[in-house]
Amino acid sequence: MVFRAGYEWNFFTSTEINTPVWTTEDILSRTYPVDVPSRAKLEIGFSLKADTLRVSRSEEGDLSAFVTLADAYPNILIAPAEAGRYLYKIEAGFGRRGSIIYYLLLNVKEAVAPVAPA
């Protein structure tokens, strides 16, 4: 579940802008956590090809401080190895068409060790 937090979109004859300022509390109240295992791979995709994509992450201790991630695979998001809550900010640009901002809250679960046969 992602939360669309804002966008600017250009139509043929007009532009629609919806870019409210959200507090961390506002974002968290509108973003439902998604349970994932550690190191889960999530694909980031849009109906149009994004010209730019920037993904930032904050950690459970301070969900308001975002750090931009530099991944080798920009359309694949790999969940952290450590259990906890992580808030992601996904910003995509579509050239002249516009841009959009989403938030995603991951609840990373502990990896379960495989049980050895007896």
C-alpha distances in whole Angstrom, upper triangle without the diagonal:
4,7,10,13,16,17,21,22,25,27,30,32,30,27,24,23,20,20,20,20,18,19,17,17,15,12,12,12,10,7,6,7,7,10,12,16,18,18,15,15,12,13,12,14,14,17,19,21,20,23,22,19,19,16,17,16,17,18,18,22,21,17,19,21,19,21,21,20,23,22,24,22,20,17,16,15,16,15,18,21,21,19,17,14,14,12,12,13,13,16,17,20,22,25,27,24,22,19,16,14,10,9,7,8,9,12,14,17,20,22,24,27,29,31,35,37,40
4,6,9,12,14,18,19,22,24,28,29,27,24,21,19,17,16,16,17,15,16,15,15,14,10,11,12,9,6,7,9,9,13,14,18,19,19,17,16,12,13,11,12,13,15,17,18,17,20,19,16,15,13,14,14,15,17,18,21,19,16,17,19,17,19,18,18,21,20,23,20,18,16,16,14,16,15,18,21,21,20,18,14,13,10,10,10,10,12,14,17,19,22,24,21,19,16,12,10,6,6,5,8,10,13,16,19,22,23,26,29,31,34,37,40,42
4,6,9,12,15,17,21,23,26,27,24,21,18,17,13,13,13,14,11,13,12,13,11,8,9,10,6,5,8,11,12,16,17,21,22,22,20,19,16,16,14,15,14,16,18,20,18,21,19,16,16,14,15,15,16,17,18,21,19,15,16,18,16,19,18,19,22,22,25,23,20,18,18,16,19,18,20,24,24,22,19,16,14,11,10,10,10,12,14,17,19,22,23,20,18,15,11,8,5,5,7,9,12,15,18,21,25,26,29,32,34,37,41,43,46
4,6,8,12,13,17,19,23,24,21,18,15,13,10,10,11,12,11,14,14,15,12,10,12,13,9,9,12,14,15,19,20,24,25,24,22,21,17,17,14,14,13,15,16,17,16,18,17,15,15,14,15,16,17,20,21,23,21,17,17,19,17,19,19,20,22,22,25,23,19,18,19,18,21,20,23,26,26,25,23,19,17,13,12,10,9,10,11,14,15,19,20,17,14,11,8,6,4,7,9,12,15,19,21,24,28,29,32,35,37,40,44,46,49
4,7,11,13,17,19,23,24,21,17,14,12,8,7,7,9,8,11,12,13,10,8,11,12,9,10,13,16,17,21,22,26,26,26,24,23,20,19,16,17,15,18,18,19,17,19,17,15,15,14,14,15,16,19,20,22,19,16,15,17,15,18,18,19,22,23,26,24,21,19,21,19,22,21,23,27,27,26,23,19,17,13,12,9,10,10,12,14,16,19,20,17,14,11,8,6,5,7,10,13,17,20,22,26,29,31,34,37,39,42,45,48,51
4,7,10,14,16,20,20,17,14,11,8,5,4,7,9,9,13,14,16,13,11,15,16,13,14,17,19,21,24,25,29,29,28,27,25,22,21,17,17,15,17,17,18,16,17,16,15,15,15,16,17,19,22,23,25,22,18,17,19,17,19,18,20,23,24,26,25,21,20,22,21,24,24,26,30,30,29,26,22,20,16,14,11,11,10,11,12,14,16,16,14,11,8,6,5,7,10,13,16,20,23,26,29,32,34,37,40,42,45,48,51,54
4,6,10,13,16,17,14,10,8,6,5,6,9,12,13,17,18,20,17,15,18,19,16,17,20,22,23,26,27,30,31,30,28,26,22,21,17,16,14,15,14,16,14,15,14,14,14,16,17,19,21,24,26,28,25,22,20,21,19,21,19,21,23,24,26,24,20,19,22,21,25,25,28,31,32,31,29,25,22,19,17,13,12,10,10,10,11,13,13,11,7,6,4,6,9,12,16,19,22,26,28,31,35,36,39,42,44,47,50,52,56
4,7,10,13,14,11,7,6,4,6,7,11,14,16,19,21,23,20,19,22,23,20,20,24,26,27,30,31,34,34,32,31,29,25,23,19,18,15,16,15,16,14,15,14,15,16,18,19,22,24,27,29,31,28,25,23,24,22,23,21,23,25,26,28,26,22,21,24,24,28,28,31,34,35,35,32,29,26,22,20,16,14,12,11,10,10,11,10,8,5,5,7,9,13,16,19,23,26,29,31,35,38,39,42,45,47,50,53,56,59
4,7,10,11,9,6,5,6,9,11,14,17,19,23,24,26,23,21,25,25,22,22,25,27,28,31,32,35,35,34,32,29,26,23,20,18,14,14,13,15,13,14,15,16,18,20,22,25,27,30,32,34,31,28,26,27,25,26,24,25,26,27,28,26,23,21,25,25,29,30,32,36,37,37,34,31,28,25,22,19,16,13,12,10,9,10,8,6,4,6,8,12,14,18,21,25,27,31,33,36,40,40,43,46,48,51,54,56,59
4,7,8,6,4,6,9,12,14,17,20,23,26,28,30,26,25,28,29,26,26,29,31,31,35,35,38,38,37,35,32,29,26,22,20,17,16,14,16,15,15,16,18,20,23,25,28,30,34,36,38,34,31,29,30,28,29,26,28,29,29,30,28,25,24,27,28,32,33,35,39,40,40,38,35,32,28,25,22,20,17,14,12,10,10,7,5,6,9,12,15,18,22,25,28,31,35,36,40,43,44,47,49,51,54,57,59,63
4,6,5,6,8,11,14,17,20,23,25,29,31,32,29,27,31,31,27,28,30,33,33,36,37,40,40,39,37,34,30,27,24,21,18,16,14,17,17,17,19,21,23,26,28,31,33,36,38,40,37,34,33,33,31,32,30,31,32,32,33,31,27,26,29,30,34,35,38,42,43,42,40,37,34,31,28,25,22,20,17,15,12,13,10,7,9,12,14,18,20,24,27,30,33,37,39,42,45,46,48,51,52,56,58,61,64
4,6,8,11,14,17,20,23,27,29,33,34,36,32,31,34,34,31,32,34,36,36,40,40,43,44,42,40,37,33,30,27,24,20,18,16,19,19,19,21,24,26,29,31,34,37,40,42,44,41,38,36,37,34,35,33,34,34,34,35,33,30,28,32,33,37,38,41,45,46,46,44,41,38,34,32,28,26,23,20,17,15,14,11,9,12,16,18,22,24,28,30,34,37,40,42,45,48,49,52,54,55,59,61,63,67
4,7,10,14,17,20,23,26,29,32,34,36,32,32,35,35,32,33,35,38,38,42,42,45,46,44,42,39,36,33,30,27,23,22,20,22,22,22,24,26,28,31,33,36,38,41,43,45,42,39,37,38,35,36,34,36,36,37,38,36,32,31,34,35,39,41,43,47,48,48,45,42,39,36,33,30,27,24,22,19,17,16,13,12,14,17,19,23,25,29,32,36,38,42,44,47,50,51,54,57,58,61,64,66,70
4,7,10,13,16,19,22,25,29,31,32,29,28,32,31,28,30,32,35,36,39,40,43,44,42,40,38,34,31,28,26,22,21,19,21,21,21,22,24,26,28,30,33,35,38,40,42,38,35,33,34,32,34,32,33,34,35,36,34,31,30,33,34,37,38,41,45,45,45,43,39,36,33,30,27,25,22,20,18,16,16,12,11,12,15,17,20,23,26,29,33,36,39,41,45,48,49,52,55,56,59,62,64,68
4,6,10,13,16,19,21,25,27,29,26,25,28,28,25,26,29,32,33,36,37,40,40,39,37,35,31,29,25,23,20,19,18,20,18,19,20,21,23,25,27,29,31,35,36,38,35,32,30,31,29,30,28,30,31,32,34,32,28,27,30,31,34,35,38,41,42,42,39,36,33,29,27,23,21,18,17,15,14,14,11,9,9,11,13,16,19,23,26,29,32,36,38,42,45,46,49,52,53,57,59,62,65
4,7,10,13,16,18,22,24,26,22,21,25,25,22,23,26,29,30,34,34,38,38,37,35,33,29,27,24,22,19,18,18,20,18,19,20,21,22,23,25,27,29,32,34,35,32,29,27,28,27,29,27,29,30,31,33,31,27,26,29,29,33,33,35,39,40,39,36,33,30,27,24,21,20,17,16,15,14,15,13,11,9,11,12,14,17,20,23,27,30,33,35,39,42,43,46,49,51,54,57,60,63
4,6,9,13,15,19,21,23,19,19,22,22,20,21,24,27,28,32,33,36,36,35,34,32,28,27,23,22,19,19,18,20,18,19,19,19,20,21,22,25,26,29,31,32,29,26,24,25,24,26,24,27,28,29,32,30,26,25,28,27,31,31,33,37,37,37,34,30,28,24,22,19,18,15,15,14,14,15,14,12,9,10,10,12,15,18,21,24,28,31,33,37,40,42,45,48,50,53,56,58,61
4,6,10,12,16,18,19,16,15,19,19,16,18,21,24,25,29,30,34,34,33,32,30,27,25,22,21,19,19,19,21,19,20,19,19,19,20,21,23,24,27,28,29,26,23,21,23,22,24,23,25,27,29,31,29,26,25,27,26,29,29,31,35,35,34,31,27,25,21,20,17,16,14,15,15,16,17,16,14,11,10,9,10,13,15,19,21,25,28,31,34,37,39,42,45,47,50,53,56,59
4,7,9,13,15,17,14,13,17,17,15,17,20,23,24,28,29,32,32,32,30,29,26,25,21,21,19,21,20,21,19,20,18,18,17,18,18,20,21,24,25,26,23,20,18,19,18,21,20,23,25,27,29,28,24,24,26,24,28,27,29,33,33,32,29,25,23,19,17,14,14,12,14,14,16,17,17,15,12,10,9,9,11,13,17,20,23,26,29,32,36,37,41,44,46,49,52,55,58
4,6,10,13,14,11,11,15,15,14,16,19,22,24,28,29,32,32,32,31,30,27,26,23,23,22,23,23,25,22,23,21,20,19,19,19,20,20,23,24,25,21,18,16,18,18,21,21,24,27,28,31,30,26,26,27,26,28,28,29,33,32,31,28,24,22,18,18,15,16,15,17,17,20,21,21,19,16,14,12,11,13,14,17,19,23,26,28,32,35,37,40,43,46,49,52,55,57
4,7,10,12,9,10,14,14,14,15,19,21,24,27,28,31,31,31,30,30,27,27,24,25,23,25,25,26,23,24,22,20,19,18,17,18,18,20,21,22,18,16,13,15,16,19,19,22,25,27,30,30,26,26,27,25,28,27,28,31,30,29,26,22,20,17,16,14,16,15,17,19,21,23,23,22,18,16,14,12,13,13,17,18,22,24,27,31,34,36,39,42,45,48,51,54,56
4,7,8,6,6,10,11,10,12,16,18,20,24,25,28,28,29,28,28,25,25,22,24,23,25,26,26,24,25,22,20,18,18,16,16,15,18,18,19,16,13,11,14,14,18,19,21,25,26,30,29,25,25,26,23,26,24,25,28,27,26,23,19,17,14,14,12,15,15,18,20,22,24,25,23,20,17,14,12,12,11,14,15,19,21,24,27,30,33,36,39,42,45,48,51,53
4,5,5,6,9,10,11,12,16,17,20,23,25,28,27,28,28,28,26,26,24,26,25,28,29,29,26,27,25,22,20,18,16,16,14,16,16,16,13,10,8,12,13,17,19,21,25,27,30,30,27,27,27,24,26,24,24,27,26,24,21,17,16,13,14,13,16,17,20,22,25,27,28,27,23,20,17,14,14,12,15,15,18,20,23,26,29,32,35,38,41,43,47,50,52
4,5,5,6,9,10,10,13,14,17,20,22,24,24,25,25,25,23,24,22,24,25,28,28,29,26,27,24,22,19,17,14,13,11,12,12,13,10,7,6,10,11,15,17,19,23,25,28,28,25,25,25,22,23,21,21,24,22,21,17,14,13,10,12,11,15,16,20,23,26,28,29,28,24,21,18,14,13,11,12,12,15,16,19,22,25,28,31,34,37,40,43,46,48
4,5,5,6,9,10,13,14,17,20,22,25,25,26,26,27,25,26,24,26,26,29,30,31,28,30,27,25,22,20,18,16,14,14,13,14,12,9,9,13,15,18,21,23,26,28,31,30,28,27,27,24,25,22,23,25,23,21,18,14,14,12,14,14,18,19,23,25,28,31,32,30,27,23,20,17,15,12,14,13,16,17,20,23,25,29,31,35,37,40,43,46,48
4,6,5,6,9,12,14,17,20,23,26,26,27,26,27,24,25,23,25,24,27,28,29,26,28,26,23,21,20,18,17,15,17,16,17,15,12,11,15,16,20,21,23,27,28,31,30,27,26,26,24,25,23,24,27,25,24,20,16,16,13,14,14,17,18,21,23,26,28,29,27,24,21,18,15,13,11,13,13,16,18,21,24,27,30,33,36,39,41,45,48,50
4,5,5,6,10,11,14,18,20,23,23,24,23,23,20,22,19,21,21,24,25,26,23,25,23,20,18,16,14,14,13,14,14,16,13,10,10,13,13,17,18,20,23,24,28,26,23,23,23,20,21,20,21,24,23,21,17,14,13,9,11,10,13,15,18,21,23,26,27,25,22,18,15,12,10,8,9,9,13,15,18,21,25,27,30,33,36,39,42,45,47
4,5,5,8,9,12,15,17,20,21,22,21,22,20,22,20,22,23,25,27,28,25,28,25,22,20,17,16,14,12,13,12,14,12,9,10,14,14,18,19,20,24,25,28,27,24,24,23,20,21,18,19,22,20,18,15,11,11,9,11,12,15,17,20,23,26,29,30,28,25,22,18,15,12,9,9,8,11,12,16,19,22,25,27,31,33,36,39,42,44
4,6,8,10,14,16,19,23,24,25,24,25,22,24,22,24,24,26,28,29,27,30,27,25,23,20,19,17,16,16,15,17,16,13,14,17,18,21,23,24,28,28,31,30,27,26,26,23,24,21,22,25,24,21,18,14,14,12,14,15,17,20,22,25,28,31,32,29,26,23,19,16,14,11,12,11,14,15,18,21,24,27,29,33,35,38,41,44,46
4,7,10,13,16,19,22,23,25,23,23,20,21,20,21,21,23,25,26,24,27,25,22,21,19,18,17,16,17,17,19,18,14,15,18,18,21,22,23,26,27,30,28,25,24,23,21,23,21,22,25,24,22,19,15,15,12,13,13,15,17,20,22,25,28,29,26,23,20,16,14,11,9,10,10,13,15,19,21,25,27,30,33,35,38,41,44,46
4,6,9,13,15,19,20,21,19,19,17,18,17,18,19,21,23,24,23,25,23,20,19,16,16,14,14,15,14,17,16,12,14,17,16,19,20,20,24,23,27,25,22,21,20,17,19,17,19,22,21,19,16,12,12,9,10,11,13,16,18,21,24,27,28,26,23,20,16,13,10,7,7,6,10,12,15,18,21,24,26,30,32,34,38,40,43
4,6,10,13,16,18,20,18,18,16,18,17,19,20,22,25,26,24,27,25,22,21,18,18,16,16,16,15,18,18,14,16,19,18,21,22,22,25,24,27,25,23,21,20,18,19,16,18,21,20,17,15,11,12,11,12,14,15,18,21,24,26,29,31,28,26,23,19,16,12,10,8,7,9,10,13,15,19,21,23,27,29,31,35,37,40
4,6,9,13,14,16,15,16,14,17,17,19,20,23,26,26,25,28,25,22,21,17,17,14,14,13,12,16,16,13,16,18,17,19,20,20,23,22,25,23,22,20,19,16,16,13,15,17,16,13,11,8,9,9,11,14,15,19,21,25,27,30,32,30,27,24,20,17,14,10,8,5,5,6,10,12,15,18,20,23,26,28,32,34,37
4,6,10,12,14,11,13,11,14,15,17,19,22,24,25,24,27,25,21,20,17,17,15,15,15,14,18,18,16,18,20,19,20,21,20,22,21,23,21,20,18,16,14,14,11,13,15,15,13,11,9,10,10,12,14,15,19,21,25,26,30,32,30,27,24,21,18,14,12,8,6,5,6,8,10,14,15,18,21,23,26,29,31,34
4,7,10,12,10,12,12,15,17,19,22,25,27,27,26,29,27,24,22,19,19,16,16,15,14,18,19,17,20,21,20,21,22,21,23,22,24,22,22,20,17,14,13,10,12,13,13,10,10,9,11,12,14,17,18,22,24,27,29,33,35,33,31,27,24,21,18,15,11,9,6,5,6,7,10,12,14,17,19,22,25,28,30
4,6,8,6,9,9,13,15,18,21,24,26,26,25,28,26,22,21,18,18,16,16,15,15,19,20,18,21,22,20,21,21,19,21,19,21,19,19,18,14,12,10,8,10,11,11,9,10,10,11,13,14,17,18,22,23,27,29,32,35,33,31,27,24,22,18,16,12,10,7,6,5,6,9,10,12,15,17,20,23,26,29
4,6,6,9,11,15,17,20,24,27,29,28,27,30,28,24,23,19,19,17,18,16,16,20,21,20,23,23,22,21,22,19,21,19,21,19,20,19,15,13,10,8,9,8,10,8,10,12,13,15,16,20,20,24,25,29,31,34,37,35,33,30,27,25,21,19,15,13,10,8,6,5,7,6,9,12,14,17,20,23,25
4,5,9,11,15,17,21,24,27,29,28,27,29,27,23,22,18,18,15,16,14,15,18,20,19,22,21,20,19,20,17,19,17,18,18,19,18,14,12,8,6,6,5,7,7,9,11,11,15,15,19,20,23,25,29,31,34,37,35,33,30,27,25,22,19,16,14,10,9,6,6,6,6,9,12,14,17,20,23,26
4,6,9,13,15,19,22,26,27,25,24,26,24,21,19,16,17,15,16,15,17,20,21,20,22,21,19,18,18,15,16,13,15,14,16,15,11,9,5,5,5,5,9,10,12,13,13,15,15,18,18,22,23,26,29,32,35,33,32,28,26,24,21,19,16,15,11,12,8,10,10,9,12,14,16,19,22,25,28
4,6,10,13,16,20,23,24,23,23,25,23,20,19,16,17,15,17,16,18,21,22,20,23,23,20,19,19,16,17,14,16,14,15,14,10,8,6,5,8,9,11,12,13,14,13,15,14,17,17,21,22,25,27,30,33,31,30,27,24,22,19,17,14,14,10,11,9,10,11,10,13,15,16,20,23,25,28
4,7,10,13,17,20,21,20,19,22,20,17,17,14,16,15,18,18,20,23,23,21,23,23,20,19,18,15,15,12,13,11,12,10,6,6,5,6,10,11,14,15,16,16,14,15,14,16,15,19,19,22,24,27,30,29,27,24,22,20,18,17,14,14,12,14,12,14,15,14,16,18,19,23,25,28,31
4,7,10,13,16,18,17,17,19,18,15,15,12,14,14,17,18,19,23,23,20,22,22,19,18,17,14,15,13,14,11,11,8,6,5,6,8,11,14,16,16,17,16,14,14,12,14,13,16,16,19,21,24,27,25,24,21,19,17,14,14,11,12,11,13,12,15,17,16,19,21,22,26,28,31,34
4,6,10,13,14,13,13,16,15,13,14,12,15,16,19,20,22,25,25,22,24,23,20,19,17,15,15,13,13,10,9,6,5,6,9,11,15,17,20,20,20,19,16,16,13,14,12,14,14,17,18,21,24,22,21,19,17,16,14,14,12,15,14,16,16,19,21,20,23,25,26,29,32,34,37
4,7,11,12,11,10,13,12,9,11,10,13,14,18,20,22,25,24,21,22,22,18,18,16,14,14,12,14,10,8,5,6,7,11,13,16,19,21,21,21,19,16,15,12,12,9,11,10,13,14,18,21,19,18,15,13,13,11,12,11,14,14,17,17,20,23,23,26,28,29,32,35,37,41
4,7,8,8,9,12,12,10,13,13,16,18,21,23,25,28,27,24,24,25,21,21,18,17,17,15,16,12,10,7,9,11,14,16,20,23,25,25,24,22,20,18,15,14,11,12,10,12,13,16,19,16,16,14,13,13,12,14,13,17,17,20,21,24,26,26,29,31,32,35,38,40,43
4,5,6,7,11,12,11,14,14,17,19,23,25,27,30,28,25,25,26,22,23,20,19,20,18,19,16,13,10,13,14,18,20,23,26,28,28,27,24,22,19,16,15,11,12,9,11,10,14,16,13,13,12,10,12,11,14,15,18,19,23,24,27,29,29,32,34,35,39,41,43,47
4,7,9,12,14,14,17,18,21,23,26,29,31,34,32,28,29,29,26,26,24,23,23,22,22,19,16,13,16,18,21,23,26,30,32,31,30,28,25,23,20,18,15,15,12,13,11,14,16,13,13,13,12,15,14,17,18,21,23,26,27,30,33,32,35,37,38,41,44,45,49
4,6,9,12,12,16,17,21,23,27,29,32,35,33,29,29,29,26,26,23,22,22,21,21,18,15,13,16,18,22,24,27,31,33,33,32,29,26,24,21,19,15,14,10,10,8,11,12,10,11,11,12,14,15,18,19,23,24,28,29,32,35,34,37,39,40,43,46,48,51
4,6,9,10,14,16,19,22,26,29,31,34,32,29,28,28,25,24,21,20,19,18,18,15,12,11,14,17,20,23,26,29,31,32,31,29,26,24,20,18,14,13,9,9,7,10,12,11,12,12,13,15,16,19,20,23,24,28,28,31,34,33,36,38,39,42,45,47,50
4,5,7,10,13,16,19,23,26,29,31,29,26,25,25,21,21,17,17,17,16,17,14,11,10,14,15,19,22,24,28,30,30,29,27,24,21,17,15,12,10,6,6,5,8,11,10,10,9,10,12,13,17,18,21,23,26,27,30,33,32,36,38,39,42,45,47,51
4,7,10,14,17,20,24,27,30,32,30,27,26,25,22,21,17,17,16,16,16,15,11,12,15,17,21,23,26,29,31,32,31,29,25,23,19,17,13,11,7,6,5,6,10,10,10,10,12,14,16,19,20,24,25,29,29,33,35,35,38,40,41,45,47,49,53
4,7,10,13,17,20,24,27,29,26,24,23,22,18,17,13,14,13,14,14,13,10,11,14,15,19,21,23,26,28,29,28,26,22,20,16,14,10,8,6,5,7,8,12,12,11,9,11,12,14,16,18,21,23,26,27,30,32,32,36,38,39,43,45,48,51
4,7,10,13,17,20,23,25,23,21,20,19,15,14,11,11,11,11,13,11,7,8,11,12,15,17,19,23,25,26,24,22,19,16,13,10,7,6,5,6,9,11,15,14,12,10,10,10,11,13,15,18,19,23,23,26,29,29,32,34,36,39,42,45,48
4,7,10,14,17,20,22,20,17,17,15,12,10,7,8,9,10,12,12,8,10,12,11,14,16,17,21,22,23,22,20,16,14,10,8,6,5,6,9,12,14,17,17,14,11,11,10,11,12,13,16,17,21,21,25,27,27,31,33,35,39,41,44,47
4,7,10,14,17,19,17,14,14,13,9,9,6,6,8,9,12,11,8,9,10,9,11,12,14,17,19,20,18,16,12,10,7,6,5,6,9,12,15,17,20,20,17,14,12,10,10,10,10,13,14,17,17,21,23,24,27,30,32,35,38,41,44
4,7,10,14,15,13,11,11,9,6,5,4,5,9,11,14,14,12,13,13,11,12,12,13,17,17,18,16,14,10,8,6,5,7,8,12,15,18,20,23,22,19,16,14,11,11,10,10,12,13,16,16,20,22,23,27,29,32,35,38,41,44
4,7,10,12,10,8,9,8,5,5,6,7,11,12,16,16,14,15,14,11,11,10,10,14,14,14,12,10,7,6,4,6,9,12,15,18,21,24,27,26,23,19,17,13,12,10,9,10,10,13,13,17,19,20,24,26,29,32,35,38,41
4,7,8,7,5,7,6,5,6,9,10,14,15,19,19,18,18,17,14,14,12,11,14,13,14,11,9,6,5,6,8,12,14,18,21,25,27,29,28,25,21,19,15,14,11,11,10,11,12,13,17,18,21,24,27,30,33,36,39,41
4,6,6,5,8,8,8,9,12,13,16,17,21,21,20,21,19,15,14,12,10,12,11,10,8,6,5,7,9,12,15,18,21,25,28,30,33,32,29,25,22,19,17,13,12,10,10,11,11,14,16,18,22,24,27,30,33,36,39
4,6,6,9,10,11,13,16,16,20,21,24,24,23,23,21,18,17,14,12,14,11,10,6,5,6,8,11,14,17,20,24,27,31,33,35,34,31,27,24,20,18,15,13,10,10,10,11,13,15,18,21,24,27,30,33,36,38
4,6,9,9,11,13,17,18,21,22,26,26,25,26,24,21,20,17,14,16,13,12,9,9,9,11,14,16,20,22,26,29,33,35,37,36,33,29,26,23,21,17,16,14,14,13,14,16,17,20,24,26,30,32,35,38,40
4,5,6,9,11,15,16,20,22,25,26,24,25,24,20,20,17,16,18,16,15,12,10,9,10,12,14,18,20,24,27,30,32,34,33,30,26,24,20,18,15,15,13,14,15,16,19,20,23,26,29,32,35,38,41,43
4,6,7,11,13,15,19,20,24,24,22,22,21,18,18,16,15,18,16,15,11,9,7,6,9,11,14,17,21,24,27,29,31,30,27,23,20,16,15,11,12,10,12,13,14,18,20,22,26,29,32,35,38,41,43
4,6,10,13,15,19,21,25,25,22,23,23,19,20,18,18,21,19,18,15,12,11,9,10,10,14,16,20,22,26,28,30,29,25,21,19,15,15,12,13,12,15,16,18,21,23,26,29,32,35,38,41,44,47
4,7,10,13,16,19,22,23,21,22,22,19,19,18,16,19,18,18,15,13,11,10,11,11,14,16,19,22,26,27,29,29,25,22,20,16,16,13,15,14,16,17,18,22,23,26,29,32,35,38,41,44,46
4,7,9,13,15,19,19,17,19,18,15,16,15,15,18,17,18,15,13,10,8,8,8,11,12,16,19,22,24,27,26,23,19,17,14,13,11,13,13,14,17,17,21,23,25,28,31,34,37,40,43,46
4,6,10,12,16,17,15,17,17,14,15,14,14,17,17,18,16,15,11,11,9,9,12,13,16,19,22,24,27,26,23,20,18,15,15,14,14,15,15,18,18,21,23,24,28,30,33,36,39,42,45
4,7,10,13,14,12,14,14,12,14,14,14,17,18,20,18,17,13,12,9,9,10,11,13,16,19,21,24,24,21,17,16,14,14,14,14,16,16,19,19,22,24,25,29,31,33,37,39,42,45
4,6,10,11,9,12,11,10,11,12,12,15,16,18,17,16,13,12,10,10,10,12,14,17,20,21,25,25,22,19,18,15,15,14,14,15,15,18,17,21,22,22,26,28,30,34,36,39,42
4,7,9,8,11,11,10,11,14,14,16,18,21,20,20,16,16,13,13,13,14,15,17,20,21,25,25,23,20,19,18,18,17,17,19,18,21,20,23,24,24,27,29,31,35,36,40,43
4,5,6,9,8,8,9,12,12,15,18,20,20,20,16,16,14,14,13,14,15,17,20,22,25,25,23,21,20,18,18,18,17,18,17,20,19,21,22,22,25,26,28,32,34,37,40
4,6,9,9,10,11,14,15,17,20,22,23,23,20,20,17,18,16,17,17,19,21,22,26,26,25,22,22,21,21,21,20,22,20,23,21,24,24,23,26,27,29,32,34,37,40
4,6,6,8,9,13,15,17,20,22,23,22,19,19,16,17,14,16,15,17,19,21,24,24,23,20,20,19,19,19,18,20,19,22,20,23,24,23,26,27,28,32,34,36,40
4,6,7,10,13,16,18,21,23,23,21,18,17,14,14,11,12,11,13,15,17,21,20,19,17,16,16,15,16,16,18,18,21,20,23,25,24,27,29,30,34,36,39,42
4,7,10,13,16,19,21,22,22,21,18,17,14,14,11,12,11,13,15,17,21,20,19,16,15,15,14,15,14,17,17,20,19,22,24,23,26,28,29,33,35,38,41
4,6,10,13,15,18,19,20,19,16,16,13,14,12,14,14,17,18,21,24,23,22,19,18,17,15,15,14,16,14,17,16,19,21,20,23,24,26,29,31,34,37
4,6,9,12,15,16,16,15,12,12,10,12,10,13,14,17,19,22,26,24,23,19,18,16,14,13,11,12,11,14,13,16,18,17,21,23,24,28,30,33,36
4,6,9,12,13,14,14,12,13,11,14,14,17,18,21,23,26,29,28,26,23,21,19,17,15,13,13,11,13,11,13,15,14,17,19,21,24,27,30,33
4,7,9,9,10,10,9,11,10,14,14,18,19,23,25,28,31,30,28,24,22,19,17,14,12,11,8,9,7,10,11,12,15,17,19,23,26,29,32
4,6,7,9,10,8,11,12,15,16,20,22,25,28,31,34,33,30,27,24,21,19,16,14,12,9,10,7,10,10,11,15,16,19,23,25,28,31
4,7,9,12,11,15,15,19,20,23,25,29,31,34,37,36,34,30,28,25,23,20,17,15,12,11,8,9,8,8,12,13,16,19,22,25,28
4,6,9,10,14,15,19,21,24,27,30,33,36,39,38,35,31,29,26,23,20,17,15,12,10,7,8,7,9,12,14,17,20,23,26,29
4,7,9,13,15,19,21,25,27,31,33,36,39,38,35,31,29,25,22,19,16,13,10,7,5,5,5,8,11,14,17,20,23,26,28
4,7,10,13,17,19,23,25,29,32,35,38,36,33,29,26,23,20,16,14,10,8,6,5,7,8,12,15,17,21,23,26,30,32
4,7,10,13,16,20,23,26,29,32,35,33,30,26,23,20,17,13,10,7,6,5,6,9,11,14,17,21,24,26,29,32,35
4,6,10,13,16,19,23,26,29,31,30,27,23,20,17,14,10,8,6,5,7,8,11,14,16,19,22,25,28,31,34,37
4,7,10,13,16,20,23,26,28,27,24,20,17,13,10,7,6,4,6,9,11,14,17,19,23,26,28,31,34,37,40
4,6,10,13,16,19,22,25,23,20,17,14,10,8,5,5,6,8,11,12,16,19,20,24,27,29,32,35,38,41
4,6,10,13,17,19,21,20,17,13,11,7,6,5,7,9,11,15,16,20,23,24,28,30,33,36,39,42,45
4,7,10,13,16,19,17,14,11,8,6,5,6,8,11,13,17,18,22,24,25,29,31,33,37,39,42,45
4,7,10,13,15,14,11,7,6,5,7,9,11,15,17,20,22,25,28,29,32,35,37,40,43,46,49
4,7,10,12,11,9,6,5,7,9,12,14,17,19,23,24,27,30,31,34,36,38,42,44,47,50
4,6,9,8,6,4,7,9,12,15,17,21,23,27,28,31,34,34,38,40,41,45,48,50,53
4,6,5,5,6,9,12,14,18,20,24,25,29,30,34,36,36,40,42,43,47,49,52,55
4,5,6,8,11,14,17,21,23,27,29,32,33,37,39,40,43,45,46,50,52,55,58
4,6,9,12,16,19,23,25,29,31,35,36,40,42,43,46,48,49,53,55,58,61
4,7,10,14,17,21,23,27,29,33,34,38,41,41,44,46,48,51,54,56,59
4,7,11,14,18,20,24,26,30,32,35,38,39,42,45,46,50,52,55,58
4,7,10,14,17,20,23,27,28,32,35,35,39,41,43,46,49,52,55
4,7,10,13,17,20,23,25,29,32,33,36,39,40,44,47,49,52
4,7,10,14,17,20,22,26,29,30,33,36,38,41,44,47,50
4,7,10,13,17,19,22,25,27,30,33,35,38,41,44,47
4,7,10,13,16,19,22,24,27,30,32,36,39,41,44
4,6,10,12,16,19,21,23,27,29,32,35,38,41
4,7,9,13,16,18,21,24,27,30,33,36,38
4,6,9,13,14,17,21,23,26,29,32,35
4,6,10,12,15,18,21,24,27,30,32
4,7,9,12,15,18,21,24,27,29
4,6,9,12,15,17,21,24,26
4,6,9,12,15,18,21,23
4,6,9,12,15,18,21
4,6,9,12,15,18
4,6,9,12,15
4,6,9,12
4,6,9
4,6
4
